[in-house]
Amino acid sequence: MCVLLKKKQPKPTPIPEPSSITIEGVEFPVRAQFLAKEKTLSDWGGTAILWSALQQNLNGQIIDSTVLWYDSEKIGFSHQGIGFEGVVLSKTKEGYQIAVNVKLSGSVLANQNTSVLKAMVTTISSRPTLVYETIYDSFTTTNTHGINKESYTAIGDCRIKIGIKDGTVTYYIKAKK
């Protein structure tokens, strides 16, 4: 008589987040928890001073029209000037959205786009490395990590859904329940 024992598979241990992430010379602390939209206020959860420093480090860098801007509702970055194609983090009714309509790989300009994307994710998430890498992979490869148009997918401390329209990929992000 042969008895097969089902071997228990070890559960992978999540990689711990660092205490801070340095982006273009500015140190962003990693949050203890997801930034609830109601706590964002006009200073983006206490990060406005960091965005100001990042703005000084990026504006006019590489090309003269490179600009980072922010106000109480939106943070944007473009190599073409304010309001043009780039990466934009906005508040929404239920959370946030990050709209991307520029390249995230293959050039020095794309590297800056990814740096700003990482800063945006670090501003709202307590799992910025995981959430950033998931968004980056889903944008630049065929690995979607389950992110889709129909329903939200849990990634780290949040849930993400995607929308694509007129060449802009928008990630809708809200707190994990």
DRENVEXTOR-377036 format. One line per 4 residues: number of its first residue (from 1); for each residue x, y, z of N, C-alpha, C. Coordinates in nm, 3 decimals, always signed. Layout:
% DRENVEXTOR-377036
NUM	X Y Z X Y Z X Y Z  ...
END
This chain:
% DRENVEXTOR-377036
1	+0.084 -0.116 +0.000 +0.000 +0.000 +0.000 +0.090 +0.124 +0.000  +0.061 +0.213 -0.092 +0.140 +0.336 -0.106 +0.057 +0.454 -0.059  +0.111 +0.525 +0.033 +0.042 +0.643 +0.086 +0.122 +0.766 +0.043  +0.056 +0.853 -0.026 +0.121 +0.977 -0.067 +0.091 +1.085 +0.035
5	+0.196 +1.143 +0.083 +0.179 +1.254 +0.176 +0.195 +1.383 +0.099  +0.104 +1.469 +0.120 +0.111 +1.599 +0.054 +0.207 +1.686 +0.133  +0.312 +1.727 +0.064 +0.413 +1.809 +0.129 +0.365 +1.954 +0.133  +0.377 +2.014 +0.248 +0.337 +2.153 +0.263 +0.440 +2.243 +0.196
9	+0.391 +2.331 +0.111 +0.478 +2.426 +0.043 +0.501 +2.546 +0.132  +0.625 +2.591 +0.142 +0.649 +2.710 +0.225 +0.585 +2.833 +0.163  +0.534 +2.916 +0.249 +0.473 +3.042 +0.204 +0.585 +3.144 +0.185  +0.592 +3.207 +0.067 +0.700 +3.303 +0.046 +0.689 +3.422 +0.142
13	+0.801 +3.463 +0.193 +0.805 +3.577 +0.284 +0.816 +3.704 +0.201  +0.728 +3.801 +0.222 +0.737 +3.925 +0.145 +0.869 +3.998 +0.176  +0.926 +4.055 +0.073 +1.049 +4.131 +0.091 +1.014 +4.259 +0.167  +1.084 +4.285 +0.278 +1.052 +4.406 +0.354 +1.088 +4.533 +0.276
17	+1.011 +4.635 +0.298 +1.037 +4.764 +0.234 +1.148 +4.837 +0.309  +1.227 +4.916 +0.239 +1.327 +4.997 +0.309 +1.255 +5.107 +0.388  +1.327 +5.173 +0.477 +1.265 +5.281 +0.555 +1.251 +5.409 +0.474  +1.330 +5.421 +0.368 +1.319 +5.537 +0.279 +1.371 +5.497 +0.140
21	+1.332 +5.576 +0.041 +1.375 +5.555 -0.097 +1.428 +5.688 -0.149  +1.550 +5.688 -0.199 +1.609 +5.810 -0.254 +1.580 +5.816 -0.403  +1.518 +5.927 -0.443 +1.477 +5.948 -0.582 +1.534 +6.079 -0.630  +1.623 +6.070 -0.729 +1.686 +6.189 -0.788 +1.744 +6.280 -0.679
25	+1.807 +6.220 -0.578 +1.872 +6.297 -0.472 +1.783 +6.339 -0.357  +1.656 +6.302 -0.360 +1.561 +6.339 -0.253 +1.517 +6.212 -0.182  +1.526 +6.212 -0.049 +1.490 +6.095 +0.030 +1.343 +6.099 +0.072  +1.266 +6.004 +0.020 +1.125 +5.990 +0.053 +1.110 +5.881 +0.158
29	+1.058 +5.912 +0.277 +1.036 +5.807 +0.377 +0.922 +5.716 +0.331  +0.933 +5.588 +0.365 +0.828 +5.493 +0.333 +0.721 +5.503 +0.441  +0.598 +5.514 +0.400 +0.485 +5.529 +0.492 +0.461 +5.404 +0.575  +0.400 +5.424 +0.690 +0.363 +5.311 +0.776 +0.238 +5.241 +0.723
33	+0.153 +5.317 +0.650 +0.032 +5.259 +0.591 -0.007 +5.340 +0.469  -0.095 +5.284 +0.388 -0.144 +5.351 +0.268 -0.202 +5.487 +0.306  -0.174 +5.589 +0.226 -0.222 +5.724 +0.253 -0.368 +5.735 +0.210  -0.457 +5.735 +0.309 -0.600 +5.750 +0.280 -0.622 +5.884 +0.212
37	-0.706 +5.885 +0.111 -0.730 +6.008 +0.034 -0.771 +6.125 +0.124  -0.849 +6.095 +0.228 -0.894 +6.204 +0.316 -0.780 +6.266 +0.395  -0.667 +6.197 +0.406 -0.552 +6.249 +0.481 -0.446 +6.311 +0.390  -0.471 +6.311 +0.262 -0.373 +6.365 +0.168 -0.361 +6.516 +0.183
41	-0.473 +6.583 +0.192 -0.480 +6.729 +0.204 -0.398 +6.797 +0.095  -0.367 +6.923 +0.110 -0.295 +6.996 +0.005 -0.145 +6.970 +0.007  -0.095 +6.910 +0.116 +0.050 +6.886 +0.124 +0.088 +6.742 +0.087  -0.006 +6.670 +0.028 +0.018 +6.532 -0.016 +0.071 +6.446 +0.098
45	+0.002 +6.452 +0.209 +0.037 +6.368 +0.324 +0.171 +6.402 +0.384  +0.207 +6.531 +0.382 +0.332 +6.576 +0.441 +0.453 +6.568 +0.349  +0.432 +6.540 +0.221 +0.545 +6.527 +0.128 +0.568 +6.648 +0.039  +0.493 +6.754 +0.056 +0.507 +6.870 -0.033 +0.650 +6.925 -0.033
49	+0.716 +6.926 +0.082 +0.853 +6.976 +0.088 +0.948 +6.887 +0.007  +0.920 +6.757 +0.004 +1.000 +6.664 -0.076 +0.976 +6.686 -0.224  +0.851 +6.711 -0.261 +0.818 +6.739 -0.400 +0.882 +6.870 -0.446  +0.890 +6.966 -0.356 +0.957 +7.093 -0.387 +1.105 +7.069 -0.415
53	+1.169 +6.988 -0.333 +1.312 +6.956 -0.353 +1.332 +6.878 -0.482  +1.243 +6.784 -0.510 +1.253 +6.707 -0.634 +1.232 +6.798 -0.756  +1.141 +6.892 -0.742 +1.115 +6.989 -0.848 +1.242 +7.068 -0.879  +1.313 +7.113 -0.778 +1.438 +7.187 -0.798 +1.543 +7.100 -0.865
57	+1.546 +6.970 -0.832 +1.645 +6.880 -0.891 +1.614 +6.842 -1.035  +1.487 +6.848 -1.076 +1.448 +6.801 -1.209 +1.419 +6.910 -1.311  +1.361 +7.020 -1.266 +1.321 +7.123 -1.363 +1.439 +7.169 -1.447  +1.421 +7.160 -1.579 +1.524 +7.204 -1.672 +1.640 +7.107 -1.686
61	+1.635 +6.995 -1.615 +1.743 +6.897 -1.625 +1.728 +6.819 -1.756  +1.834 +6.788 -1.818 +1.846 +6.718 -1.947 +1.797 +6.806 -2.061  +1.671 +6.849 -2.058 +1.624 +6.945 -2.158 +1.551 +7.059 -2.086  +1.554 +7.176 -2.146 +1.501 +7.296 -2.081 +1.352 +7.286 -2.044
65	+1.274 +7.212 -2.123 +1.130 +7.206 -2.098 +1.090 +7.102 -1.995  +1.186 +7.029 -1.935 +1.153 +6.931 -1.830 +1.097 +7.005 -1.709  +0.980 +6.960 -1.665 +0.915 +7.030 -1.554 +0.835 +6.933 -1.466  +0.847 +6.955 -1.336 +0.766 +6.886 -1.236 +0.677 +6.993 -1.174
69	+0.549 +6.966 -1.163 +0.457 +7.061 -1.101 +0.363 +6.987 -1.007  +0.313 +7.059 -0.911 +0.215 +6.999 -0.819 +0.127 +7.106 -0.761  +0.007 +7.065 -0.725 -0.085 +7.151 -0.651 -0.161 +7.058 -0.556  -0.269 +7.104 -0.498 -0.339 +7.025 -0.398 -0.412 +6.903 -0.456
73	-0.430 +6.896 -0.587 -0.504 +6.787 -0.649 -0.420 +6.696 -0.739  -0.301 +6.743 -0.781 -0.229 +6.671 -0.885 -0.079 +6.695 -0.874  -0.001 +6.592 -0.910 +0.144 +6.602 -0.926 +0.174 +6.554 -1.067  +0.246 +6.634 -1.144 +0.274 +6.597 -1.281 +0.419 +6.616 -1.319
77	+0.463 +6.542 -1.419 +0.600 +6.551 -1.469 +0.599 +6.532 -1.620  +0.670 +6.620 -1.689 +0.676 +6.612 -1.835 +0.808 +6.668 -1.884  +0.851 +6.619 -1.997 +0.970 +6.675 -2.063 +0.931 +6.779 -2.167  +0.801 +6.806 -2.179 +0.752 +6.898 -2.281 +0.687 +7.023 -2.223
81	+0.680 +7.035 -2.092 +0.617 +7.149 -2.029 +0.492 +7.108 -1.952  +0.441 +7.199 -1.872 +0.323 +7.172 -1.788 +0.203 +7.135 -1.874  +0.136 +7.027 -1.836 +0.014 +6.985 -1.903 +0.035 +6.897 -2.025  +0.159 +6.873 -2.064 +0.185 +6.788 -2.180 +0.202 +6.643 -2.136
85	+0.228 +6.556 -2.234 +0.245 +6.414 -2.205 +0.349 +6.392 -2.096  +0.321 +6.297 -2.009 +0.412 +6.267 -1.900 +0.354 +6.166 -1.805  +0.380 +6.186 -1.676 +0.331 +6.101 -1.569 +0.258 +6.192 -1.471  +0.133 +6.157 -1.437 +0.052 +6.243 -1.351 -0.018 +6.161 -1.243
89	-0.002 +6.202 -1.118 -0.074 +6.145 -1.005 -0.184 +6.244 -0.968  -0.308 +6.194 -0.963 -0.422 +6.280 -0.929 -0.507 +6.214 -0.821  -0.572 +6.297 -0.744 -0.671 +6.248 -0.648 -0.799 +6.217 -0.724  -0.870 +6.113 -0.681 -0.999 +6.079 -0.740 -1.101 +6.069 -0.626
93	-1.224 +6.042 -0.661 -1.329 +6.029 -0.560 -1.298 +5.917 -0.461  -1.243 +5.805 -0.511 -1.219 +5.688 -0.426 -1.074 +5.668 -0.385  -0.984 +5.745 -0.441 -0.842 +5.726 -0.410 -0.753 +5.810 -0.499  -0.680 +5.741 -0.588 -0.585 +5.810 -0.675 -0.584 +5.746 -0.812
97	-0.524 +5.818 -0.906 -0.495 +5.760 -1.036 -0.359 +5.809 -1.082  -0.287 +5.721 -1.148 -0.159 +5.758 -1.209 -0.176 +5.735 -1.358  -0.164 +5.843 -1.435 -0.176 +5.835 -1.580 -0.037 +5.845 -1.642  -0.008 +5.754 -1.733 +0.123 +5.749 -1.799 +0.101 +5.746 -1.949
101	+0.160 +5.842 -2.019 +0.154 +5.839 -2.165 +0.289 +5.873 -2.228  +0.394 +5.826 -2.160 +0.532 +5.840 -2.209 +0.604 +5.708 -2.185  +0.721 +5.695 -2.244 +0.800 +5.573 -2.226 +0.856 +5.566 -2.084  +0.869 +5.443 -2.035 +0.928 +5.420 -1.904 +1.058 +5.341 -1.914
105	+1.103 +5.314 -2.034 +1.231 +5.243 -2.050 +1.295 +5.282 -2.183  +1.427 +5.266 -2.187 +1.497 +5.283 -2.313 +1.569 +5.415 -2.336  +1.563 +5.507 -2.241 +1.634 +5.635 -2.260 +1.655 +5.705 -2.125  +1.737 +5.806 -2.128 +1.760 +5.887 -2.008 +1.630 +5.957 -1.966
109	+1.554 +6.005 -2.063 +1.426 +6.071 -2.031 +1.329 +5.971 -1.969  +1.325 +5.849 -2.022 +1.238 +5.745 -1.966 +1.280 +5.712 -1.823  +1.410 +5.713 -1.796 +1.457 +5.687 -1.660 +1.406 +5.793 -1.562  +1.402 +5.919 -1.605 +1.345 +6.023 -1.519 +1.196 +6.000 -1.498
113	+1.126 +5.959 -1.603 +0.982 +5.929 -1.590 +0.961 +5.821 -1.484  +1.045 +5.717 -1.486 +1.030 +5.608 -1.389 +1.065 +5.655 -1.248  +1.162 +5.745 -1.236 +1.197 +5.799 -1.104 +1.079 +5.873 -1.043  +1.015 +5.955 -1.124 +0.900 +6.032 -1.075 +0.783 +5.938 -1.044
117	+0.762 +5.838 -1.128 +0.658 +5.738 -1.100 +0.684 +5.672 -0.965  +0.808 +5.637 -0.937 +0.842 +5.574 -0.809 +0.815 +5.670 -0.693  +0.846 +5.798 -0.711 +0.818 +5.897 -0.607 +0.667 +5.910 -0.583  +0.589 +5.905 -0.690 +0.443 +5.913 -0.677 +0.389 +5.795 -0.597
121	+0.437 +5.676 -0.630 +0.392 +5.556 -0.558 +0.437 +5.563 -0.412  +0.559 +5.610 -0.387 +0.610 +5.622 -0.250 +0.529 +5.724 -0.171  +0.473 +5.823 -0.236 +0.391 +5.923 -0.170 +0.263 +5.863 -0.112  +0.208 +5.762 -0.177 +0.078 +5.709 -0.132 +0.083 +5.570 -0.070
125	+0.187 +5.490 -0.097 +0.187 +5.350 -0.055 +0.290 +5.318 +0.052  +0.255 +5.226 +0.140 +0.351 +5.176 +0.239 +0.429 +5.057 +0.184  +0.396 +5.015 +0.064 +0.467 +4.908 -0.007 +0.513 +4.960 -0.143  +0.585 +5.073 -0.145 +0.616 +5.138 -0.273 +0.700 +5.055 -0.369
129	+0.793 +4.975 -0.319 +0.876 +4.895 -0.410 +0.790 +4.793 -0.483  +0.706 +4.721 -0.409 +0.618 +4.621 -0.469 +0.519 +4.685 -0.566  +0.454 +4.791 -0.524 +0.352 +4.855 -0.608 +0.417 +4.917 -0.732  +0.529 +4.986 -0.715 +0.600 +5.045 -0.829 +0.642 +4.937 -0.929
133	+0.707 +4.831 -0.880 +0.755 +4.726 -0.971 +0.640 +4.660 -1.045  +0.526 +4.645 -0.980 +0.408 +4.587 -1.044 +0.356 +4.678 -1.154  +0.344 +4.808 -1.126 +0.299 +4.903 -1.227 +0.399 +4.909 -1.342  +0.527 +4.918 -1.310 +0.631 +4.925 -1.413 +0.627 +4.801 -1.502
137	+0.621 +4.682 -1.443 +0.614 +4.558 -1.521 +0.490 +4.555 -1.610  +0.376 +4.591 -1.554 +0.252 +4.584 -1.632 +0.254 +4.683 -1.748  +0.328 +4.793 -1.734 +0.337 +4.894 -1.839 +0.439 +4.856 -1.946  +0.551 +4.796 -1.904 +0.662 +4.773 -1.998 +0.673 +4.629 -2.049
141	+0.599 +4.535 -1.991 +0.606 +4.394 -2.034 +0.465 +4.339 -2.049  +0.458 +4.211 -2.078 +0.327 +4.146 -2.087 +0.281 +4.089 -1.953  +0.362 +4.106 -1.849 +0.326 +4.057 -1.715 +0.237 +4.161 -1.647  +0.108 +4.135 -1.645 +0.013 +4.232 -1.588 -0.003 +4.219 -1.437
145	+0.048 +4.110 -1.378 +0.032 +4.083 -1.235 -0.116 +4.078 -1.196  -0.202 +4.048 -1.293 -0.345 +4.038 -1.266 -0.419 +4.170 -1.277  -0.350 +4.279 -1.300 -0.417 +4.409 -1.313 -0.498 +4.408 -1.442  -0.625 +4.447 -1.434 -0.712 +4.443 -1.551 -0.810 +4.559 -1.549
149	-0.893 +4.566 -1.653 -0.990 +4.675 -1.668 -1.119 +4.652 -1.590  -1.152 +4.526 -1.563 -1.282 +4.494 -1.506 -1.290 +4.505 -1.355  -1.182 +4.464 -1.286 -1.190 +4.462 -1.140 -1.055 +4.499 -1.078  -1.061 +4.538 -0.954 -0.939 +4.576 -0.882 -0.863 +4.452 -0.839
153	-0.731 +4.460 -0.844 -0.642 +4.353 -0.802 -0.561 +4.401 -0.683  -0.555 +4.320 -0.578 -0.479 +4.356 -0.458 -0.330 +4.345 -0.486  -0.260 +4.454 -0.462 -0.114 +4.460 -0.476 -0.063 +4.535 -0.352  +0.012 +4.465 -0.266 +0.064 +4.531 -0.146 -0.048 +4.584 -0.059
157	-0.045 +4.713 -0.032 -0.143 +4.776 +0.057 -0.259 +4.842 -0.018  -0.269 +4.815 -0.148 -0.373 +4.881 -0.226 -0.437 +4.785 -0.326  -0.535 +4.837 -0.397 -0.600 +4.766 -0.506 -0.585 +4.852 -0.630  -0.556 +4.786 -0.743 -0.527 +4.859 -0.867 -0.611 +4.803 -0.981
161	-0.660 +4.894 -1.062 -0.734 +4.862 -1.185 -0.674 +4.949 -1.295  -0.687 +4.908 -1.418 -0.625 +4.982 -1.529 -0.731 +5.031 -1.627  -0.700 +5.142 -1.691 -0.781 +5.193 -1.801 -0.687 +5.241 -1.910  -0.724 +5.220 -2.034 -0.641 +5.264 -2.146 -0.728 +5.341 -2.243
165	-0.686 +5.465 -2.274 -0.763 +5.548 -2.366 -0.669 +5.647 -2.434  -0.677 +5.653 -2.566 -0.599 +5.748 -2.646 -0.450 +5.747 -2.612  -0.393 +5.630 -2.594 -0.250 +5.618 -2.567 -0.208 +5.644 -2.424  -0.304 +5.672 -2.337 -0.274 +5.694 -2.195 -0.316 +5.572 -2.115
169	-0.224 +5.521 -2.035 -0.253 +5.409 -1.947 -0.275 +5.468 -1.808  -0.391 +5.445 -1.751 -0.426 +5.500 -1.620 -0.443 +5.387 -1.520  -0.371 +5.399 -1.409 -0.381 +5.304 -1.299 -0.467 +5.368 -1.192  -0.582 +5.307 -1.164 -0.672 +5.355 -1.059 -0.633 +5.281 -0.931
173	-0.602 +5.356 -0.826 -0.547 +5.299 -0.704 -0.631 +5.342 -0.584  -0.670 +5.244 -0.503 -0.738 +5.275 -0.379 -0.690 +5.180 -0.269  -0.721 +5.216 -0.147 -0.674 +5.138 -0.032 -0.727 +4.996 -0.036  -0.645 +4.906 +0.013 -0.686 +4.766 +0.024 -0.782 +4.756 +0.142
177	-0.889 +4.683 +0.124 -0.989 +4.670 +0.230 -0.948 +4.565 +0.328
END
